[in-house]
Amino acid sequence: MPLTPTHEIVRRAHADGTGVGAFNVLQLEHAEAIVTGAERADRPVVLQISENTVRYHGGLEPVALASLALARAAKTPVAVHLDHAENPDLVREAVELGLGSVMFDAAPLPYEENVATTREVVDHCHRHGVWVEGELGEVGGKGGAHDPGVRTDPDEARAFVAATGVDALAVAVGSVHQMVTRDAVLDLDLIARLRAAVDVPLVLHGSSGVPDPLLARAVAAGMTKVNVSTHLNKAFTGAVRDHLAAHPADVDPRRYLTPARVAVAEAVSHLLGVLGPR
């Protein structure tokens, strides 16, 4: 199957009122498992490569080319996306390698600088047919808090989308990155107001901490792209621990990475079902 552009997957879901699962790739086993889970669910999916993962691998090219190869061979539509890039040079490399979309994160900058920098990235990407996700508002992270003061303002979101030309917008509505418990509280009313304020798909970061019923309600309220990473890492690591506890003499990584890959595929398939029918 040819590589599917991210915009085709996300725009279709946006029009249908369903959600798209976007799952972070840490290494090859993650990518393989995500594709397997999507094929089992018969749902499209987005493979995401974060700037942190690029640093882990020492460069974007190896993990990106592997993800692109898996996407092209998949039996369901699979897109490949650069996630949370703060370095415009990394964005340009992603474009050159053939990734279909990038998420450029200038949200920590003052608003006017965020707009100007994001606009430059959007202009470059659009010249090459690449879809761009921007961010407005601060999604909590390491030890973060659900602080109403950092929620995305709908009026500002409308102005930001118009000024930057982004194709999707990551918004702060109560989720927090790297949560290992699933008890985040989302502001569903704010999601609905943001959906009414902008005509581009909304993106939920930090979705690992959101329980299944609330994820479904967030999609119903207007969220389209749903990013998940830590939840998959928990499943992966838990399977490795269980295997090594039962087989402490094993030294071949394939022995414990196989059940880890299975666990991630099951988690992906389940979450894709939560986000709505195809």
Helices and strands as residue ranges (DSSP letters): H 6-16, E 20-24, H 28-41, E 45-50, H 51-57, H 61-73, E 78-85, H 88-97, E 101-104, H 111-127, E 131-136, G 148-150, H 154-164, E 168-171, H 188-197, E 202-204, G 207-209, H 212-221, E 223-228, H 230-246, H 253-274
